[in-house]
Amino acid sequence: MDDGHRRTDCRALRINTQGYSFGENKLLCGVLERNFGVEARVHRVRDEMYVMYIPAAQANVFCDLVRPYVLKCMKYKLL
């Protein structure tokens, strides 16, 4: 629950998946879309480090999906 944040400038979300390769991040984005209908993108943060980016248009859908499972102390990260 602590490996991500909401962007304050555009209401999008970022999931810190820097430990995964570009291909693994693409796979995760595909699974998120196939299983839950949430479109996500892979953003490069530096060199060979990538994160999953959930655009503002999809952020509420994602937050609604995970909200029941998020601890109270982490709900500030949701929209």
C-alpha positions as CSV (number, residue, x, y, z in Angstrom):
1,M,0.0,0.0,0.0
2,D,3.0,2.3,0.5
3,D,4.6,1.8,-3.0
4,G,2.7,4.4,-4.8
5,H,1.3,7.9,-4.6
6,R,-1.2,10.2,-6.2
7,R,0.1,13.1,-8.2
8,T,-1.0,16.5,-6.9
9,D,-0.6,18.3,-10.2
10,C,-3.0,16.1,-12.3
11,R,-4.9,13.6,-10.1
12,A,-3.1,10.7,-11.7
13,L,-1.5,7.8,-9.8
14,R,2.0,6.3,-9.9
15,I,2.8,2.8,-8.6
16,N,6.5,2.4,-7.8
17,T,7.4,-0.6,-9.8
18,Q,11.1,0.4,-10.4
19,G,12.2,-3.1,-9.4
20,Y,10.6,-4.5,-12.6
21,S,11.9,-4.3,-16.2
22,F,10.0,-2.4,-18.9
23,G,8.5,-5.7,-20.2
24,E,7.4,-6.7,-16.7
25,N,5.7,-3.3,-16.2
26,K,4.0,-3.7,-19.6
27,L,2.8,-7.1,-18.5
28,L,1.4,-5.7,-15.2
29,C,-0.4,-2.9,-17.1
30,G,-1.9,-5.5,-19.4
31,V,-3.1,-7.6,-16.5
32,L,-4.7,-4.6,-14.8
33,E,-6.6,-3.7,-18.0
34,R,-7.7,-7.3,-18.8
35,N,-8.8,-8.2,-15.3
36,F,-10.1,-4.8,-14.1
37,G,-10.6,-2.5,-17.1
38,V,-8.1,0.0,-15.8
39,E,-5.8,1.4,-18.4
40,A,-2.2,2.1,-17.2
41,R,1.0,3.1,-18.9
42,V,4.7,2.5,-18.3
43,H,6.7,5.7,-17.6
44,R,10.5,5.8,-17.6
45,V,11.8,7.6,-14.5
46,R,15.5,7.3,-15.3
47,D,17.9,5.0,-17.2
48,E,16.4,1.5,-17.0
49,M,13.9,2.3,-14.2
50,Y,10.1,2.3,-14.9
51,V,6.9,2.8,-13.0
52,M,3.2,2.2,-13.7
53,Y,1.3,5.4,-14.3
54,I,-2.5,5.4,-14.0
55,P,-3.8,8.5,-15.8
56,A,-6.3,10.8,-14.1
57,A,-9.2,9.5,-16.3
58,Q,-8.6,6.0,-14.8
59,A,-7.5,6.9,-11.3
60,N,-11.0,6.9,-9.8
61,V,-11.7,3.5,-11.2
62,F,-8.5,2.1,-9.7
63,C,-9.1,3.8,-6.4
64,D,-12.7,2.4,-6.2
65,L,-11.3,-1.1,-6.8
66,V,-8.7,-1.0,-4.1
67,R,-10.4,1.1,-1.5
68,P,-12.0,-1.8,0.4
69,Y,-8.5,-3.3,0.9
70,V,-6.6,-0.2,1.9
71,L,-5.8,0.4,5.6
72,K,-7.3,3.5,7.1
73,C,-3.8,5.1,7.6
74,M,-3.1,4.8,3.9
75,K,-6.4,6.1,2.5
76,Y,-4.9,9.6,2.1
77,K,-3.2,8.2,-1.0
78,L,-6.6,7.5,-2.7
79,L,-8.7,10.0,-4.6
